[in-house]
Amino acid sequence: MAVEIERKFLLGGEPDWSAVRPGSIRRIEFEQVYLRVTEAGEKRIRRRVCDGRVSYEYARLTTARDGVREVEEVEIDGARYDRLMDDRDDSRHVIRKTRTTFPWDDRLYEVDHITDPGSRACWLLEVQVTRPDDAVAIPRFLPVVREVTSEPAYRNAQIALG
């Protein structure tokens, strides 16, 4: 399992993308479905569309502490994705979001625009770091409201509750 350490920030709205170097932005459409969420961890499947290419993945995630989790992801095919949809956690909504990634100051920044469930629509910035206390330089064009790394309400599994 890989260890993922990230800092997460709530944005007040859509960033001014004109501030990013042309050609460096990448957009990915996600459909994210939770199969089971327990105290021990999460299981989810994702359908992603990037540059017209569709791919699927299955993941097991275990939270170690705020902003730190172990992630085991494997690529799956569309048929397995469809079969796993039968095992989805019906108490959670399907999350639909557009992820915009761009490099800035030697880091990859990811801005998620969550559109579904509509009751939880928002803009979130995620920045991968080496240590949970790493400083993150926030580009001025990102309208950060506050850091939400330690707020459970902004974890995808909670957002899926609607």
C-alpha positions in Angstrom: 0.0 0.0 0.0 1.2 3.5 -0.8 1.0 6.2 1.8 -0.7 9.4 0.6 -0.2 12.6 2.6 -2.2 15.6 1.5 -3.4 19.0 2.7 -7.0 20.0 1.7 -8.4 23.5 1.4 -12.0 24.8 0.8 -12.2 27.3 -2.1 -14.7 30.1 -2.3 -15.4 29.4 -6.0 -13.8 28.7 -9.3 -10.2 29.8 -9.7 -9.1 32.2 -12.4 -7.5 29.6 -14.6 -5.9 32.3 -16.8 -3.2 32.6 -14.2 -1.9 29.0 -15.0 0.6 28.5 -17.8 -1.3 27.5 -21.0 -1.1 23.9 -21.8 -0.2 22.8 -18.2 -3.8 22.3 -17.1 -5.3 18.8 -17.2 -9.0 18.0 -16.5 -10.4 14.7 -15.4 -14.1 13.8 -14.9 -14.8 11.4 -12.1 -17.7 9.2 -11.0 -16.8 7.9 -7.6 -18.8 5.2 -5.8 -18.4 3.9 -2.3 -18.8 0.1 -1.8 -18.4 0.0 2.0 -17.1 2.5 4.5 -16.1 1.2 8.0 -14.0 2.4 10.8 -11.2 0.4 9.4 -11.3 2.0 5.9 -13.1 2.6 2.7 -13.6 0.7 -0.6 -14.4 2.7 -3.7 -14.5 2.4 -7.4 -14.0 5.3 -9.9 -14.7 5.9 -13.5 -12.5 8.6 -14.9 -12.5 10.3 -18.3 -9.4 12.2 -19.3 -8.7 13.4 -22.9 -11.6 11.2 -24.1 -10.1 8.1 -22.6 -12.2 6.2 -20.0 -10.5 4.1 -17.3 -11.7 2.5 -14.1 -10.1 1.8 -10.7 -10.8 0.0 -7.5 -9.3 1.3 -4.2 -9.0 0.4 -0.6 -8.2 3.3 1.7 -7.3 3.3 5.4 -7.0 6.6 7.2 -4.0 6.8 9.6 -4.6 10.3 10.8 -5.8 13.7 9.4 -4.4 14.1 5.9 -2.6 10.7 5.9 -3.9 7.5 4.5 -2.8 4.2 3.0 -4.1 3.7 -0.5 -4.1 0.5 -2.5 -5.4 1.2 -6.1 -5.7 -1.2 -9.0 -7.0 -0.6 -12.5 -10.0 -2.6 -13.4 -12.0 -3.0 -16.6 -15.5 -1.6 -17.3 -17.2 -5.0 -16.8 -15.7 -5.4 -13.3 -16.7 -1.8 -12.5 -20.3 -2.6 -13.5 -20.3 -5.7 -11.4 -18.9 -3.9 -8.4 -21.7 -1.2 -8.8 -24.1 -3.9 -7.6 -22.2 -3.8 -4.2 -22.4 0.0 -3.7 -23.2 1.5 -0.4 -26.8 2.7 -0.9 -26.5 5.1 2.0 -24.0 7.2 0.0 -24.5 9.2 -3.2 -22.4 8.8 -6.2 -19.8 11.6 -6.3 -19.3 13.4 -9.5 -16.5 15.9 -9.8 -14.2 17.5 -12.2 -10.5 17.5 -11.2 -8.3 20.2 -12.6 -4.5 19.6 -12.1 -1.6 21.9 -12.7 2.0 22.2 -11.6 3.0 25.1 -9.4 6.2 25.6 -7.4 7.4 22.0 -8.0 4.1 20.5 -6.7 1.1 19.2 -8.4 -2.1 21.0 -7.3 -5.5 19.4 -7.7 -8.7 21.4 -7.7 -11.9 19.3 -7.4 -15.2 20.8 -8.4 -17.8 18.5 -6.7 -21.1 18.8 -8.4 -23.0 15.7 -7.0 -24.4 15.3 -4.6 -25.7 18.8 -5.2 -26.3 19.4 -1.5 -22.5 19.2 -1.0 -21.3 21.0 -4.2 -18.1 22.8 -3.5 -14.5 23.5 -4.7 -11.6 21.8 -2.9 -7.9 22.1 -3.4 -5.7 19.1 -2.6 -1.9 19.3 -2.4 0.2 16.2 -1.9 3.0 16.8 0.6 5.9 14.8 2.1 4.9 15.4 5.7 1.6 16.5 7.2 3.1 19.7 8.5 4.8 20.7 5.2 4.2 24.3 4.3 2.1 24.8 1.2 2.4 27.9 -0.9 -1.1 28.7 -2.2 -1.1 30.5 -5.5 -2.8 33.9 -5.3 -5.4 33.0 -7.9 -6.9 30.2 -5.7 -9.7 31.7 -3.6 -8.9 29.7 -0.4 -11.5 30.1 2.4 -9.7 27.9 4.9 -7.8 24.7 5.4 -10.1 21.7 5.9 -7.6 18.8 6.2 -8.8 17.9 9.7 -12.5 18.5 9.0 -14.2 15.1 8.4 -17.1 16.9 6.5 -14.7 17.5 3.6 -13.6 13.9 3.1 -15.1 12.3 0.0 -16.8 9.5 2.0 -18.6 12.1 4.1 -19.5 14.2 1.1 -21.1 11.1 -0.4 -23.6 11.0 2.5 -25.2 14.2 1.0 
